[in-house]
Amino acid sequence: MKNIICCFIVFIMSSNTTFAQQVFETKSAKVQFISIDDRDIEATNNEVTSKLEPNGKLTFSMLSKGFHFDMKKMEEHFNDEYIESNKFPNVFFNGQITNFKTINFSKNGSYPVTVTGTMQVHGVNKNIQTNGIIEVINGLPKASAKFVVRLKEFGMGGIMINMVADKIEVNITASYK
């Protein structure tokens, strides 16, 4: 009987850490940006790859051409003149959830997190820090965050950026498996 109780206790204790030892991934995270000064400038990329590792490392990777606009002409200008998709085909984020240990993957709930890392856009690396939420549902995390970036900080220019679209709000959601 003691052996059964000991095995049960070991099983319970290891099941709590099993969630934290899993690598979570998705190939369908969503990154959306909206110009703060001109809400008509908006694009979404639904083909974003992301990985959340057991140590709190968080990565995102996407194609620049994966951003789609309602207006085809806007999408062409974005790819040709602003982000220069042929020259800089990828956008990356490599970061760390600094308070990762506060997330309980064995308990459904919403956990506020702080993420720090490096974002690469247009070939320029920039350190960023933002707050987000990890929502755990049946052991699977869903991450979301919202932050503001200035396109000029990534070496992007042009008359439209100077007039209406330098500051953009970035919204990210990722449901992991």
C-alpha positions as CSV (number, residue, x, y, z in Angstrom):
1,M,0.0,0.0,0.0
2,K,2.9,2.4,0.8
3,N,4.3,1.8,-2.7
4,I,1.0,2.7,-4.3
5,I,0.7,5.9,-2.3
6,C,4.4,6.8,-3.0
7,C,3.9,6.2,-6.8
8,F,0.7,8.3,-6.7
9,I,2.5,11.2,-5.0
10,V,5.4,11.0,-7.5
11,F,2.9,10.9,-10.4
12,I,1.1,14.0,-9.1
13,M,4.3,16.0,-8.5
14,S,5.7,15.1,-11.9
15,S,2.4,15.9,-13.8
16,N,2.7,19.5,-12.6
17,T,6.2,19.9,-14.0
18,T,5.3,18.0,-17.2
19,F,3.4,21.0,-18.6
20,A,6.3,23.3,-17.9
21,Q,8.7,20.9,-19.7
22,Q,6.8,20.9,-23.0
23,V,7.8,23.0,-26.0
24,F,4.6,24.7,-27.3
25,E,4.5,25.7,-31.0
26,T,2.2,27.2,-33.6
27,K,2.4,28.1,-37.3
28,S,-0.7,30.2,-37.2
29,A,-0.1,33.0,-34.8
30,K,-1.5,36.3,-35.8
31,V,0.3,39.7,-35.9
32,Q,-1.7,42.7,-36.8
33,F,-0.5,46.3,-37.0
34,I,-2.5,49.5,-37.2
35,S,-1.2,53.0,-37.7
36,I,-1.9,55.1,-34.6
37,D,-2.3,58.3,-36.6
38,D,-4.3,56.9,-39.5
39,R,-6.5,53.9,-38.7
40,D,-6.9,53.1,-42.4
41,I,-3.4,51.7,-42.5
42,E,-3.8,48.2,-41.1
43,A,-2.4,44.8,-42.0
44,T,-2.6,41.3,-40.7
45,N,-0.2,38.3,-41.0
46,N,-1.9,35.0,-40.0
47,E,1.0,32.7,-40.9
48,V,3.4,33.5,-38.0
49,T,5.5,30.7,-36.5
50,S,6.1,30.9,-32.8
51,K,7.6,28.7,-30.1
52,L,7.4,28.8,-26.3
53,E,10.1,26.8,-24.6
54,P,10.2,25.3,-21.1
55,N,12.7,27.9,-19.9
56,G,10.4,30.8,-21.0
57,K,12.2,31.6,-24.3
58,L,9.7,33.0,-26.8
59,T,10.3,33.3,-30.6
60,F,8.2,34.6,-33.5
61,S,9.1,34.4,-37.2
62,M,7.2,35.6,-40.2
63,L,7.5,36.5,-43.8
64,S,7.3,40.3,-44.5
65,K,5.1,39.5,-47.5
66,G,2.7,37.7,-45.2
67,F,1.1,41.0,-44.2
68,H,-2.1,41.6,-46.1
69,F,-4.0,44.8,-46.4
70,D,-7.6,45.5,-47.5
71,M,-6.2,47.7,-50.3
72,K,-4.0,45.9,-52.7
73,K,-2.1,49.1,-53.6
74,M,-1.2,49.7,-50.0
75,E,0.2,46.1,-49.8
76,E,2.3,46.8,-52.8
77,H,3.7,50.0,-51.4
78,F,4.4,48.3,-48.0
79,N,6.3,45.5,-49.7
80,D,8.2,47.6,-52.3
81,E,8.9,50.9,-50.5
82,Y,8.7,50.5,-46.8
83,I,9.6,47.1,-45.6
84,E,11.4,46.2,-48.9
85,S,10.3,42.5,-48.7
86,N,12.6,41.3,-51.4
87,K,15.7,42.7,-49.5
88,F,14.4,41.9,-46.0
89,P,12.1,38.9,-46.4
90,N,11.8,38.0,-42.7
91,V,10.7,39.5,-39.4
92,F,11.9,37.9,-36.2
93,F,11.5,38.2,-32.4
94,N,13.7,36.4,-29.9
95,G,12.9,37.0,-26.3
96,Q,12.3,35.7,-22.8
97,I,9.3,35.8,-20.5
98,T,11.0,37.2,-17.5
99,N,8.4,35.9,-15.0
100,F,7.8,32.6,-16.7
101,K,7.7,30.7,-13.4
102,T,4.5,32.5,-12.3
103,I,2.6,30.6,-15.0
104,N,0.8,27.4,-13.8
105,F,0.3,25.2,-16.8
106,S,-1.7,22.8,-14.7
107,K,-4.3,25.4,-13.8
108,N,-6.6,27.2,-16.1
109,G,-6.3,31.0,-15.8
110,S,-4.9,34.2,-17.1
111,Y,-1.3,35.1,-16.2
112,P,0.2,38.5,-16.8
113,V,3.8,38.3,-18.2
114,T,6.6,40.6,-19.1
115,V,8.5,39.8,-22.2
116,T,11.9,41.3,-23.2
117,G,13.8,40.5,-26.4
118,T,15.1,41.7,-29.7
119,M,12.8,42.3,-32.7
120,Q,14.3,42.4,-36.2
121,V,12.4,44.3,-38.9
122,H,13.9,45.7,-42.1
123,G,17.3,44.2,-41.1
124,V,17.4,46.3,-37.9
125,N,17.5,44.8,-34.4
126,K,15.8,46.6,-31.6
127,N,15.4,45.7,-28.0
128,I,11.9,45.8,-26.7
129,Q,10.0,45.1,-23.6
130,T,6.2,44.6,-23.3
131,N,3.6,43.2,-21.1
132,G,1.3,40.5,-22.2
133,I,-1.1,37.7,-21.1
134,I,-0.6,33.9,-21.2
135,E,-4.0,32.3,-20.8
136,V,-3.9,28.6,-20.0
137,I,-6.8,26.4,-21.1
138,N,-6.5,22.7,-20.3
139,G,-2.7,22.9,-20.2
140,L,-2.3,24.8,-23.5
141,P,-1.2,28.4,-23.5
142,K,-2.6,31.3,-25.6
143,A,-0.3,34.4,-25.6
144,S,-1.4,37.9,-26.4
145,A,0.4,41.3,-26.3
146,K,0.0,44.8,-27.6
147,F,2.8,47.4,-28.0
148,V,3.8,50.4,-30.1
149,V,6.8,50.7,-32.3
150,R,8.2,53.6,-34.5
151,L,9.0,52.5,-38.0
152,K,11.8,55.1,-38.3
153,E,13.6,53.1,-35.5
154,F,13.8,50.2,-38.0
155,G,15.3,52.3,-40.8
156,M,12.0,52.6,-42.7
157,G,11.2,56.0,-44.2
158,G,9.2,57.5,-47.0
159,I,6.8,60.4,-47.2
160,M,3.8,58.4,-45.8
161,I,5.7,57.4,-42.7
162,N,6.6,61.1,-42.1
163,M,3.0,62.2,-42.6
164,V,0.8,59.5,-41.0
165,A,2.3,56.1,-40.3
166,D,5.4,56.2,-38.2
167,K,3.9,54.9,-35.0
168,I,2.1,51.6,-35.3
169,E,0.3,49.5,-32.7
170,V,1.2,45.8,-32.9
171,N,-1.2,43.2,-31.7
172,I,-0.1,39.6,-31.3
173,T,-2.1,36.4,-30.5
174,A,-0.7,32.9,-30.5
175,S,-2.6,29.7,-29.6
176,Y,0.0,27.0,-28.9
177,K,-0.3,23.2,-29.3
